[in-house]
């Protein structure tokens, strides 16, 4: 658009890193509430409104791909009530209906439980304004597999997840993560606190305006 780099300041968004914290008892707590598997790879999907850009079919296809390669994954889907029927149709289409657990309209208070309980977040969205869900997972100590959208590439460059460039690569990264998941735990929360807090966002914003006025 004709702007020089010297005239552009980038200030990253933040998340509440004190709310999204690792919970070592999360899987046991969720098992008591919803009878999830304790000894199988748990993969989390948070497709929000389920629009096409969220690429929900790829998540179900990835579960099928893992099964075909000897894994026994369980997919936890956190979404709206209206998205449940679509999710289950896709699960049936890819013959993984028995491996999908759907949770409707989960409150913000309960989301850290789901992030902490999973082995990794599968988020193949092809377009994001920023990608808060990736930071929320990382802050709870869990890595991600995503497409190159929003902040994903920046986070992957720090060893916090994998960014795919195609459907096949997304499947392969999901398999790699299921076989050898990245271990973040408290390191992930510290990284978010140091780099993506609202406190830092506010200070950097003030600094930018201070250089102009």
N, C-alpha and C positions, 0 to 999 in steps of 0.2 A: 504493500500500500504506500510505499515511498517513505516510510519512517526509518530513521537510522536507529541502530541498537542503542545508541547513547540516549535516545529520547524515550526509551521504553523501560519501565520498571515492572518486574514480576513479583507479585506478593501472593504466596500460596494460601489457600484456605486452611482451616484447622478443624479438628474434632475434639470432643471432650475425652481426653485420654485418661481422666480419672473415673469416667463412667465405663469406658471400654477397656477393661483390664482382664488379664488372664485369670481364669478360674479353674484350678486343678481338679475341682470336684464337679465340673460342669457335665461331663458325660454321665456320671452316676446320677446326678440330679435329674437330667433329662430322661434317663432311662426309667427312673421312678415315675415320672410324669407321663411318659409316652411309650415306654417299653421299646426303646431303640437298642440296636445291637451294640454290645460293648467290645466285641472282639473282631469287628470288621471295619474296613476303611469307611469313615463317614465324610461325605462330601456335601458341602452346603451351597445352595443356590438361592440368591435373593433377587428375583427378576422384577421386582417392583410392580409396575403396571402391566408387564408382559407385552409391551409393544415390540414390533419387529426388530428394532435396533438392539433389544436385549438378547436376541438370538437364543431363546429358550430351547428350541429343538436340539441345538448342539449339545446342551447339557445332558439331555436324555440319550442322545446318540453316544456321548462319551461314556455313560454308564454301561451301555451295551458293549462298547469297545473294551472296557475293562473286564467285563464278564467273559468275553471271547478270549481274553488273554490271561485267564486263570484267576482273576480277582473276584472278590465277593463284596462289592461296594453297596452301601446304603446311601441314598440321596435324600437329604433333608431340604425341602423347598419351603421357604418362608415367603408367602405372597398374599394377595387379596382373596377374598371369598370368590369373586367372579372369575379369578384366574384358575381356580382349582379344577374345573371341568376340562379346560383346555390342557392343563398339565397332565391329567390322568389319561386323556385321549392320546397324547403323545407318548406317554409311558406305555400304554397298551400297544401303540403302533410299533414301538421299538422293542417290545416284549420284555419290559423291565418293570411292569406294574407292581410286582411283588417287592421291588427294591426301592420304592418311592414312598416317603412319608411326607405328607403335606400339612403345613401348619398355617392356619388362617389368621390374618390380622394380628400378628404378634406385636406386643407393645414395645416401645423403645426401651423400657426397663428390662425386658427379657432378652433383648437381642444379644447382649454380651454372652449370655448362656449358650446361645446357638453358635456364635463364633468360636468360643472356647472349646465347645464339644467336638467340633468338626476337625478333620485332619487338614483340609484345605478348602478354600473358596473357589468355586468354578464360576467364572464371570466372563462369558464370551461376548459381552456387549460391544458393538462395532462403533458406537458413538456415545461419548460422555462429555458433559460439561466439565467435570472434574474427576469424579470417581470416589466419592466419600466411602462407599462400601469397602473398597480395598484398604483404606486406612483404618477403618473400624476392625476389619479382620486382623490386620497386622498389629494393631494396638492390643488386641486380645491374644496375640502370640501365634497367629495362624497365617500361613503363606497363601498365595493365590495363583491361579492360572487364568490369564485374561488375554484379550486382544489389545492391540496398540491403540488405546483410546484413553483420553483424559490423562491422568497422572501415572498410568500403568508402567510405561517404559522407564520413567524416572525411578520408580520404586524397584522395578526388576533390576535396574542397574546397581542397586544397593544390595542385591542378593536376597530380596524379600519375596520373590515370586518369579513366575515365568510368563513371558509375553509371546503369544503365537502370532504368526502372520497368515495362517490358513486354517481351514477346518481340520485337515489331517494333522497339522502340527499341534493344534489344540488338543486333539485326542491323544497324541503321543506324550505331550506334557502332562496331561491328566494321569496317564499310565505311569509315567516317571514319578509323579508326586505320590501316587498310591503305593508304589513299590518302595520309594525312598523319599518320604516327605521331608521338606526342609524344616529344621527345628528353629523356631524363633523365640517363643515364650517371652520372657521378660525383656529380651533384646528388642523385640518388636515394639513393645510399649514405650521403651526408652527412646527409640528412634522417632516415634511419632511425637512424643513429648518435646524432644529437642528440635524437631524440624517442622511439625505441622500442628502446633497448638494455636488456639485463638489468641492467646497472649502475644505470641510472636507475630501473628498476623496483624494485630492492632499496632504493635510497636513499629513494624516495618511500614505500615500504612502512614502512620504519623511522620515517620522519617521521610517518606516520599513527599508528602505535602509540605514538610518543613523545608525541603530543598527548593520548593517552588515559590513559597510565599516570601 
